């Protein structure tokens, strides 16, 4: 599943979901790198 996370104040990374952590953050994989951050939520139109 493709997911987007926020790292810091303005950097977003999109990749494959690896794991959901207990603290509300998720891990995503982009190539051979793994990033941790807060998931981007969908906004209602």
Buried (B, 14 or more C-beta within 10 A) or exposed (E): EEBBBBEEEEEEBEBEBBEEEEEEBBBBEEEEEEBBBEBEEEEEE
